[in-house]
Amino acid sequence: MNIRGDHLTEREELILKCIRHAIVERGEAPSIREIGRSVGLSSPASVAYHLDQMERLGVIHRTERDGYGRNIALGQ
């Protein structure tokens, strides 16, 4: 469960900004490693944990895996 209940944590807000920026600038979501570098997480598992929480909240959704983690789309 998300630490704050049904709200994004500060770290998840940073991840969301990173995703939005990459989509606007490059037309695709960043990789898991790119997200980690951007928000100060060295472990891909930590990034994946936050993405799972964000997906549960409907902020993002993930499509078919592509091997790079670039399967992230913004939620409705």
C-alpha distances in whole Angstrom, upper triangle without the diagonal:
4,6,8,7,9,11,11,12,15,15,13,16,19,18,18,21,22,22,24,26,27,27,30,32,32,31,28,24,24,24,21,23,24,21,21,24,24,21,22,19,22,19,19,16,14,15,14,10,10,12,10,7,11,12,9,10,14,15,16,17,19,22,24,23,26,26,25,22,24,22,20,21,20,19,21
4,5,5,7,7,8,8,12,12,10,13,15,15,15,18,19,19,21,24,24,25,27,29,30,29,26,23,22,22,19,22,22,19,19,22,21,18,19,17,20,18,18,16,13,14,13,10,9,11,10,6,9,11,9,9,13,13,15,16,18,22,24,23,26,26,25,21,23,22,19,20,18,17,20
4,6,8,8,9,7,11,11,11,13,16,16,17,19,21,21,23,25,26,27,29,31,31,31,29,25,24,24,21,23,24,20,19,22,21,18,19,17,20,19,19,17,14,15,16,12,11,14,13,10,12,15,13,12,16,16,18,20,22,25,27,27,29,29,27,24,25,25,22,23,21,20,22
4,6,6,7,7,10,12,11,12,15,16,16,19,21,21,22,24,26,27,28,30,31,31,29,25,25,25,23,25,25,21,21,24,22,19,20,19,23,22,22,20,17,17,18,15,12,15,15,11,12,15,13,12,15,15,17,20,22,26,28,28,30,30,29,25,26,25,22,23,21,19,21
4,6,8,9,13,14,13,14,18,18,17,20,22,22,23,26,27,27,29,31,32,31,29,26,26,26,24,26,26,23,23,26,24,21,23,22,25,23,23,21,18,18,18,15,13,15,14,10,12,14,11,10,13,14,17,19,21,25,27,27,30,30,29,25,26,25,22,22,20,18,20
4,7,9,13,14,12,13,16,16,15,18,20,20,20,23,25,25,26,29,30,28,26,23,24,25,23,25,25,22,22,25,24,21,23,22,25,24,23,21,19,18,18,15,13,14,13,9,9,11,9,7,10,11,14,16,19,22,25,26,28,29,28,24,25,23,20,19,17,15,16
4,6,10,11,9,10,13,14,13,15,18,17,18,21,22,22,24,26,28,27,25,22,22,23,21,24,23,20,20,23,21,18,20,20,23,23,22,21,18,17,17,15,12,13,13,10,9,12,11,8,11,10,13,16,19,22,26,26,28,28,27,23,23,22,19,18,16,14,16
4,7,8,6,6,10,10,9,12,14,14,15,18,19,20,21,23,25,24,22,19,19,20,18,20,20,16,17,19,17,14,17,16,20,19,19,18,15,14,14,13,9,11,12,8,7,11,11,8,11,9,12,15,17,21,24,24,26,26,24,20,21,20,17,16,14,13,15
4,5,5,6,9,10,10,12,14,15,16,18,20,21,23,24,25,25,23,20,19,20,18,19,19,15,15,18,16,12,14,14,18,18,18,17,13,13,14,12,9,11,13,10,9,13,13,12,14,12,14,17,19,23,26,25,27,26,24,21,22,21,18,19,17,17,19
4,5,5,6,9,10,11,13,14,15,17,19,20,21,23,24,25,23,20,19,20,18,19,18,14,14,16,13,10,12,13,17,17,18,18,14,13,16,14,11,13,15,13,12,16,16,15,17,14,16,19,21,24,27,26,27,27,24,21,22,22,19,20,17,18,20
4,5,5,6,9,10,11,12,14,15,17,19,20,21,22,23,21,17,16,16,14,15,14,11,10,12,11,7,9,9,13,14,14,14,11,10,12,11,8,11,13,11,11,14,16,15,16,14,15,18,19,22,25,23,24,23,21,18,19,20,17,18,16,18,20
4,5,5,6,9,10,10,12,14,15,16,18,20,21,21,18,15,14,15,13,15,14,11,11,14,12,9,12,11,15,15,14,14,11,9,11,10,6,8,10,9,7,11,12,11,13,10,11,14,15,19,22,21,22,22,19,16,17,17,14,15,13,14,17
4,5,5,6,9,10,11,12,14,15,17,18,20,20,18,15,15,17,15,17,15,12,13,15,12,10,13,14,17,18,17,18,15,12,14,14,10,11,14,12,9,13,15,12,13,10,12,15,17,21,23,23,24,24,21,18,18,18,15,15,13,14,16
4,5,5,6,9,10,11,12,14,15,16,18,19,17,14,13,15,13,14,12,9,10,11,8,6,10,11,15,16,15,17,14,11,14,14,11,11,15,14,12,15,17,16,16,13,13,17,18,21,24,22,23,23,20,17,17,18,15,15,14,16,18
4,5,5,6,9,10,11,12,14,15,16,16,14,11,10,11,10,12,10,6,8,10,8,7,10,10,13,14,13,14,11,8,11,12,8,8,12,11,9,12,15,14,14,11,11,13,14,17,20,19,19,19,16,13,13,14,11,12,12,14,17
4,5,5,6,9,10,11,12,14,15,15,13,10,11,13,12,14,13,9,12,14,11,10,14,14,17,17,16,17,15,11,13,14,10,9,12,12,9,11,14,12,12,8,8,12,13,16,19,19,20,20,17,14,14,14,10,10,9,11,13
4,5,5,6,9,10,11,12,14,14,13,11,11,14,14,15,13,10,12,13,10,10,13,15,18,19,18,19,17,14,16,17,13,13,16,15,12,15,18,16,15,12,12,15,16,19,22,21,22,22,19,16,15,16,13,13,11,13,16
4,6,5,6,9,10,11,12,13,11,9,8,10,11,12,9,7,10,10,7,8,12,13,15,16,15,17,15,12,14,16,13,12,16,16,13,15,18,17,17,13,12,15,15,18,20,19,19,19,16,14,12,14,12,12,12,15,17
4,5,5,6,9,10,10,10,8,6,6,9,10,12,10,8,11,12,10,11,14,15,17,17,15,17,16,12,13,15,13,11,14,15,12,13,16,16,14,11,9,12,12,14,17,16,16,17,14,11,10,11,8,8,8,11,15
4,6,5,6,9,10,10,9,8,9,13,14,16,13,11,15,15,12,13,17,18,20,21,19,21,19,16,17,18,15,14,17,17,14,15,18,17,15,11,10,13,14,16,19,19,19,20,17,15,12,13,10,9,8,11,13
4,6,5,6,8,9,9,8,9,13,14,15,12,11,14,14,11,13,16,18,20,21,19,22,20,17,18,20,17,16,20,20,17,18,21,20,19,15,14,16,17,19,21,21,20,21,17,16,13,15,13,12,11,15,17
4,5,5,6,7,6,6,6,10,12,13,10,10,13,13,11,13,16,17,19,20,18,20,19,16,17,20,17,15,19,20,17,18,21,21,19,16,14,16,15,17,19,18,17,18,14,13,10,13,11,11,12,15,18
4,6,5,4,5,5,8,11,14,16,13,12,16,16,14,16,20,20,22,22,20,22,21,18,18,21,18,16,19,20,17,17,21,20,18,15,13,14,14,15,17,17,16,18,15,13,10,11,10,9,9,13,15
4,6,6,8,9,11,15,17,18,15,15,18,18,16,18,21,22,24,25,23,25,24,21,22,24,21,19,22,23,19,20,23,22,20,17,15,17,17,18,21,21,20,21,18,17,14,15,13,12,12,15,17
4,6,8,10,10,14,17,17,14,14,18,17,15,17,20,22,23,25,23,25,24,21,22,25,22,20,24,25,22,22,26,25,23,20,18,19,19,20,22,21,20,21,18,17,14,16,15,14,15,18,20
4,5,8,9,12,15,16,13,14,18,17,15,18,21,22,23,24,21,24,24,20,21,24,22,20,23,25,22,22,25,25,23,20,18,18,18,18,19,19,17,18,15,15,12,14,13,13,15,18,20
4,7,10,13,16,17,15,15,19,19,17,20,23,23,24,25,22,24,24,21,21,24,22,19,22,23,20,20,24,23,21,18,16,16,16,15,17,17,16,18,15,14,11,12,12,11,12,16,18
4,7,9,12,14,12,13,16,17,15,18,21,20,21,21,19,21,21,17,17,20,19,16,19,21,18,17,21,21,19,16,13,14,12,12,14,14,12,14,11,11,7,9,8,9,11,14,17
4,7,9,11,9,9,13,14,13,15,17,17,18,18,15,17,17,14,14,17,15,12,15,17,15,14,18,18,16,14,11,11,10,11,13,12,12,13,10,8,5,7,6,7,9,13,16
4,7,8,6,6,10,10,10,12,14,14,15,15,13,15,15,12,13,16,14,12,16,17,15,16,19,20,18,16,13,14,12,14,15,13,12,12,9,7,6,9,8,10,12,16,19
4,5,5,6,9,10,11,12,14,13,13,13,10,13,13,10,11,14,14,12,15,17,16,16,19,20,19,17,14,14,12,13,14,11,10,9,5,5,5,8,9,12,14,17,21
4,5,5,6,9,10,11,12,10,10,9,6,9,10,7,7,11,11,9,12,15,14,14,17,19,18,16,14,14,12,14,14,12,11,10,7,5,7,10,10,13,15,18,21
4,5,5,6,9,10,10,9,8,8,6,10,10,8,10,13,13,12,15,17,17,18,21,22,22,20,17,18,16,18,18,15,14,12,8,8,10,13,13,16,18,21,25
4,5,5,6,9,10,10,10,11,10,13,13,10,12,15,14,13,17,18,17,18,21,22,22,19,17,18,16,18,19,16,15,14,10,9,10,13,13,15,17,20,23
4,6,5,6,8,8,10,10,9,12,10,7,10,12,11,10,14,15,14,15,18,19,18,16,14,15,15,17,18,16,16,15,11,10,10,13,11,14,14,17,21
4,5,5,6,4,6,7,7,10,8,6,9,11,10,11,14,15,15,17,19,20,21,18,16,18,17,19,20,18,18,16,13,11,13,15,14,17,18,20,24
4,6,5,6,7,9,10,13,12,10,13,15,14,15,18,19,18,20,23,23,24,21,19,21,20,22,23,20,20,18,14,14,15,18,17,19,20,23,26
4,6,8,10,12,12,15,13,11,14,16,14,14,18,18,17,19,22,22,22,19,18,20,19,22,23,21,20,19,16,15,15,17,16,18,18,21,24
4,6,9,11,12,14,11,9,13,14,11,13,16,16,15,18,20,20,20,17,17,19,19,22,24,22,22,21,17,16,16,18,16,18,18,20,23
4,6,9,11,13,10,10,14,14,13,15,18,18,17,20,22,22,23,21,20,22,22,25,26,23,23,22,18,17,18,21,19,21,21,23,27
4,6,8,9,7,7,10,11,11,13,15,16,16,18,20,21,22,20,19,21,20,23,24,21,21,19,16,15,17,19,18,20,21,23,26
4,7,9,8,8,11,13,13,15,17,18,19,21,23,24,25,23,21,22,21,24,24,21,21,18,16,15,17,20,19,22,23,25,29
4,5,5,7,9,10,11,13,14,16,17,19,20,22,23,22,20,21,19,22,22,19,19,16,14,13,16,18,18,21,22,24,28
4,5,5,6,9,10,10,12,14,15,16,18,20,21,19,17,18,16,18,18,15,15,13,11,10,13,15,15,18,20,21,25
4,5,5,6,9,10,10,12,14,15,16,19,20,19,17,17,16,18,18,15,17,14,13,12,15,16,16,19,20,21,25
4,5,5,7,9,10,11,13,14,16,17,19,17,16,17,16,19,20,18,19,17,15,13,16,17,16,19,19,20,24
4,5,5,6,9,10,11,12,14,16,16,15,13,14,14,16,18,15,16,15,13,10,13,14,12,15,16,17,21
4,5,5,6,9,10,10,12,14,15,14,12,12,11,14,15,13,14,13,12,9,12,12,11,14,15,16,20
4,5,5,6,9,10,11,13,14,14,13,14,13,16,18,16,18,17,16,13,15,15,14,16,17,17,20
4,5,5,6,9,10,11,12,11,11,12,13,16,18,17,19,18,16,13,15,15,12,14,14,15,18
4,5,5,6,8,10,10,9,8,9,9,12,15,13,16,15,14,10,12,11,9,11,11,12,15
4,5,5,6,9,10,10,9,9,9,13,15,14,17,17,16,12,14,13,11,13,13,13,16
4,5,5,6,9,9,9,11,12,15,18,17,20,20,19,15,17,15,13,14,13,13,16
4,5,5,6,5,6,8,10,14,17,17,19,20,18,14,15,14,11,11,10,9,12
4,5,5,6,5,5,7,11,14,14,17,18,17,14,14,12,9,10,9,8,11
4,5,8,8,9,11,14,17,17,20,21,21,17,18,15,13,13,12,10,13
4,6,8,9,12,16,19,20,22,24,23,19,19,17,14,13,11,9,11
4,5,7,10,13,17,18,21,22,21,18,17,15,12,10,9,6,7
4,7,10,14,17,18,20,22,20,16,16,14,10,9,6,5,7
4,7,10,14,14,16,18,17,13,12,10,7,6,4,4,8
4,7,10,12,14,16,15,12,11,8,6,5,6,6,9
4,7,8,10,12,12,9,9,5,5,6,9,9,12
4,6,9,12,12,10,9,5,6,8,11,11,14
4,6,9,11,10,9,6,9,11,14,15,18
4,6,8,7,8,6,9,12,15,17,20
4,6,6,7,6,10,13,17,19,22
4,6,8,9,12,15,19,21,24
4,5,8,10,14,17,20,23
4,5,7,11,14,16,20
4,6,9,12,15,18
4,7,10,12,16
4,7,9,13
4,6,9
4,7
4
